[in-house]
Amino acid sequence: MFVSAILAAGGRGARLGAATPKQLLALGDCTILQRSFETLAFHHAVDEIVVALPADLAAAPPQFLALRAKPVRVVSGGARRQDSVANAFARISPLAEIVVIHDAARPFASAALFTSVIEAADASGAAIAAVAASDTVKEADEHDGLLHIVRTLPRERIYLAQTPQAFQRQILADAIAAGAGASHSRHATDEATLAEEIGHRVRLVEGERWNMKITTEADLAAARALVGVSRP
């Protein structure tokens, strides 16, 4: 089975408010991007990696992306997340059977989690990592500038999506086509959403609580606190 990995790092992390692109911020002795990349670079099941970066970084990528035992290609990201993934998908090998996608902003995903998601996609067509909600979940709307509860959702049916997410090649091709161009005005936050919308069943694989996404300054501070802490 030939597995291509797409590392989505095409944004600049505006919500973090840093002058440096988020993926190049330090996390311990390396950057956020490098920590995520190294997990894929040393994963036994991954045959190649395509990294989507902002155009200026793609033109002069970090040195650690070069000189690897497995093929690594760098592409320019797009305006939306699904555009960056589409640009990367266009560069994967024709041999690819499974494509696994990971957000570079989740630098703590374990190799074992990648293995589980890849194997589930191979068996079922599409799979994502997700964790069950542990808090009571409320749906809300805004009225007179204030948020009010609409209803309480059944917690046992609520899962919080993560990456990695993996797909059989044709299923991902279908999902990317569905999200391409101006005809799909909504920004899909993940490829599983696009796959669901066109009728594909997506399997859930138990995710990891420490597989956090770094989005805000508080997230970055928490991630830096986690570095060096051993995980089960």
C-alpha positions, 0 to 999 in steps of 0.5 A, a space after each residue: 500500500 502506497 501512502 502519501 502524506 499531505 502536511 497542511 501549513 498554508 496559512 499564517 496563523 493570523 489568530 495567533 497574532 505573531 509576526 512570524 508565521 505560526 508554523 515557524 514558531 519555536 516549540 522546544 528545540 524545533 519549530 511547530 512545522 518541523 515537529 509535525 513533519 518529523 513524525 511523518 518523515 520517520 513513519 514507516 507507512 508514509 512513502 512520500 510527503 507533500 507540504 503546503 506552505 505560504 507562497 513566500 515560504 514555499 519559494 524558500 522552504 526551511 532546510 529540514 524539508 530537504 535531503 530526506 530518505 523519502 520524497 518531499 515536495 513543497 507547494 504553495 498553499 491557497 486562499 482556503 484550507 481546502 485549496 491548500 490541500 487541493 494544491 498538495 493533492 495535485 502533486 502526490 504520486 500516481 502510485 498513491 492509494 491512501 492519502 493522509 492529511 495532517 494539520 502542521 498546527 497539531 504537532 503532538 499527534 503520535 505515530 501510532 495515531 497515524 497508523 490507526 487512521 491509515 489502517 482504518 481508511 484502507 479498510 473503510 475508505 475514509 477515517 479521521 481521528 476524533 475524541 469524545 466530548 467530555 463536557 456537557 454540550 450546548 447549542 447557542 444563538 445570539 439574541 440582542 447581542 447576548 448568547 442564549 442556549 438553544 438546546 443541550 446536545 446528547 454528549 455521547 454522540 458528540 466527537 471533536 474532530 482532529 487530524 490526521 484524516 486519511 482517505 482512499 485516493 478516489 474518495 479524497 479526489 471526489 471531496 476535493 472536487 466538491 470543495 473546489 472553486 467559487 461554487 463552494 463558498 463555505 470554507 470547509 474546516 476539514 476534508 471529512 466535511 467535504 466527503 460527508 457532504 457528497 455521501 461518503 461514510 467517514 469512520 471515527 478513530 479514537 484520537 488523542 487528548 494531547 493532540 491539540 491544535 495551536 491556534 491562540 497564544 494560550 494554545 501556544 503557551 500550553 503546547 510549550 508547557 507540554 514539550 518534554 512531558 512524556 506521553 503514554 
